């Protein structure tokens, strides 16, 4: 009788354990993902953000935190700024978020679901550029009546152009690569920038970024010799500093 009672109690305990196991649900949640992952998201932001010119002139920096809903379809809705810096920076962050492609939607227990997603958009001005270096090709024996080429608006405008347009390559950030890439190019008689080359290399990624930005340069005022426009080499150092 006692043995039977013990067996009944054991079976009851096993039954309870079985029910408990059936009622336990493992919550498997996979958050939304930008196509290609975080690295692709960083590259997208770097490629598309345009630093507002007034904010650059005012030297305003900061991190705008943007939140939105990634729908079951992967589409982005309900974009809002959680942390503001300044209206022009906020507006630029929202503009770029609106350009994003569809995400890979979130999944919860195997089913696609709507989910909030937060992206910090960091606005950081490129470091102050060093004074422009005279090119070795033009520095020697410069005649008194020679006038060098000039960026529209002068050297300060060129510094601002670089601050706004240079993007630190994510791969270089990851590898903690820094240094000064010295670029050279010809400003021809019409003021166009041609024959761009790296005079002093630092790293493949930094060199490529320096070349990209030099290709964006607008026409210069050409150099003048005896009042006539001439083609000359121009040297531009671009310092990448983390």
C-alpha positions in Angstrom: 0.0 0.0 0.0 2.8 2.4 0.9 4.7 1.4 -2.3 1.6 2.1 -4.4 1.2 5.5 -2.7 4.8 6.4 -3.4 4.4 5.5 -7.1 1.3 7.6 -7.4 3.1 10.6 -5.9 6.0 10.1 -8.3 3.7 10.0 -11.4 1.9 13.1 -10.2 5.2 14.9 -9.9 6.2 13.8 -13.4 2.9 15.0 -14.7 3.4 18.4 -13.2 6.8 18.6 -14.7 5.4 17.8 -18.1 2.8 20.5 -17.9 5.4 23.0 -16.7 7.6 22.2 -19.7 4.7 22.6 -22.1 3.8 25.9 -20.7 7.3 27.3 -20.9 7.8 29.5 -24.0 11.3 30.4 -25.1 11.1 34.0 -26.3 13.3 34.2 -29.4 13.5 37.7 -30.7 15.6 38.9 -33.7 15.7 42.7 -34.0 15.3 44.4 -37.3 18.5 44.5 -39.4 19.7 46.9 -42.1 20.5 45.0 -45.3 24.2 44.0 -45.0 24.3 44.6 -41.2 25.7 47.4 -39.0 28.8 48.0 -41.3 26.5 48.6 -44.3 24.4 50.9 -42.2 27.4 53.0 -41.2 28.6 53.1 -44.8 25.1 54.3 -45.9 25.1 57.1 -43.4 28.6 58.2 -44.3 27.8 58.2 -48.0 24.5 60.1 -47.7 24.8 62.6 -44.9 25.5 66.1 -46.0 26.8 68.3 -43.2 24.5 71.4 -43.1 26.8 74.3 -44.2 25.6 76.7 -41.5 26.2 74.1 -38.8 29.7 73.6 -40.3 30.4 77.3 -40.3 29.1 77.6 -36.7 31.2 74.5 -35.8 28.2 72.7 -34.3 28.7 69.0 -33.6 26.7 66.4 -31.8 24.7 63.1 -31.9 21.1 63.1 -33.1 19.3 60.1 -31.9 16.5 59.0 -34.3 13.9 56.3 -33.6 11.4 54.7 -36.0 9.3 51.7 -36.5 10.4 48.9 -38.8 7.1 47.3 -40.0 6.5 43.6 -40.7 7.2 44.5 -44.3 10.6 46.0 -43.5 9.4 49.5 -44.3 10.2 52.4 -42.0 7.5 54.5 -40.4 6.9 56.9 -37.6 10.3 58.6 -37.7 11.0 60.9 -34.7 14.0 62.6 -33.1 14.6 61.3 -29.6 17.6 63.5 -28.9 18.0 66.7 -30.7 21.2 68.8 -31.3 20.0 71.6 -33.6 17.2 71.9 -36.1 19.4 71.7 -39.2 21.3 68.7 -37.9 18.0 67.0 -36.8 16.4 67.6 -40.2 19.5 66.2 -42.0 19.4 63.0 -39.9 15.7 62.5 -40.6 16.2 63.2 -44.3 18.8 60.4 -44.5 16.7 58.0 -42.5 13.9 58.5 -45.0 16.3 57.4 -47.7 17.0 54.1 -46.2 16.0 50.9 -48.0 13.6 48.4 -46.5 15.1 46.6 -43.4 15.0 42.9 -42.7 12.0 42.9 -40.3 12.1 41.7 -36.7 11.1 38.2 -35.8 9.6 37.0 -32.5 9.1 33.3 -32.0 9.5 32.8 -35.7 6.9 35.4 -36.8 7.7 38.8 -38.3 6.6 41.7 -36.1 6.7 45.5 -36.0 9.5 46.8 -33.8 11.1 50.1 -32.8 14.7 50.8 -34.0 17.0 53.5 -32.8 19.9 55.0 -34.9 22.4 57.5 -33.4 23.6 59.9 -36.2 26.8 61.4 -35.2 27.7 64.8 -36.7 31.5 65.3 -36.3 33.4 68.0 -38.2 36.6 67.0 -39.8 39.7 68.3 -38.0 41.0 71.7 -38.9 43.2 71.4 -41.9 46.8 72.4 -41.9 48.0 75.4 -43.9 48.3 74.5 -47.6 51.7 73.4 -48.6 53.4 74.9 -51.5 54.0 72.4 -54.2 57.7 71.5 -54.8 57.0 71.8 -58.5 55.9 75.5 -58.2 57.7 76.6 -55.0 61.1 77.1 -56.6 61.9 80.1 -58.7 58.4 81.6 -58.5 58.3 84.9 -60.4 57.2 88.0 -58.6 54.3 88.5 -60.9 53.0 84.9 -60.3 49.6 84.5 -58.6 48.8 81.0 -57.3 45.5 79.3 -58.0 42.8 80.0 -55.4 39.8 78.0 -54.2 36.5 80.1 -54.5 36.2 82.0 -51.3 39.8 81.5 -50.3 41.6 79.1 -48.0 39.0 79.2 -45.2 36.3 78.2 -47.7 38.6 75.3 -48.8 39.0 74.2 -45.1 35.2 74.3 -44.7 34.7 72.3 -47.9 37.0 69.6 -46.6 35.4 69.5 -43.1 32.0 69.0 -44.7 32.9 66.5 -47.4 35.6 64.2 -45.9 34.2 61.0 -44.4 36.4 58.9 -42.2 36.4 55.5 -43.7 34.8 53.0 -41.3 37.5 50.4 -42.1 40.2 52.8 -41.0 38.3 53.7 -37.8 38.0 50.0 -37.0 41.8 49.6 -37.5 42.6 52.8 -35.7 44.5 54.2 -38.7 45.4 57.8 -38.7 47.8 60.1 -40.7 48.3 62.8 -43.3 47.6 62.0 -46.9 49.3 64.6 -49.1 47.4 65.1 -52.4 48.6 66.8 -55.5 46.7 67.8 -58.6 46.9 70.2 -61.5 44.7 73.3 -61.6 44.6 74.0 -65.3 44.2 77.3 -67.2 40.4 77.0 -66.9 40.6 76.3 -63.1 39.6 72.7 -63.4 41.2 70.1 -61.1 43.0 67.4 -63.1 45.7 64.7 -62.8 44.9 64.0 -59.1 47.5 61.8 -57.4 48.6 60.8 -53.9 52.0 62.4 -53.2 52.3 60.9 -49.7 50.3 57.7 -48.8 49.1 56.6 -45.4 46.6 53.8 -45.9 44.6 52.5 -48.9 41.2 53.5 -47.4 42.4 57.0 -46.4 44.1 57.5 -49.7 40.9 56.5 -51.5 38.8 58.9 -49.5 41.3 61.8 -50.1 41.1 61.1 -53.9 37.3 61.0 -53.7 37.1 64.4 -52.1 39.6 65.9 -54.5 37.4 64.8 -57.3 34.5 66.8 -55.7 36.5 70.0 -55.7 34.9 72.8 -57.7 36.8 74.8 -60.3 39.5 77.1 -58.8 40.5 80.5 -59.9 43.5 79.6 -62.1 47.0 80.7 -61.4 48.2 83.8 -63.3 51.6 84.6 -64.6 52.2 88.0 -66.2 48.4 88.3 -66.0 47.8 85.2 -68.1 46.2 82.0 -66.7 48.6 79.1 -66.5 48.4 75.4 -65.4 50.2 74.6 -62.1 50.5 71.8 -59.5 48.6 72.3 -56.3 49.4 70.4 -53.0 46.8 69.7 -50.4 47.4 67.8 -47.1 44.4 66.1 -45.6 45.0 65.0 -42.0 42.9 62.0 -40.8 42.8 62.0 -37.0 40.6 59.9 -34.7 
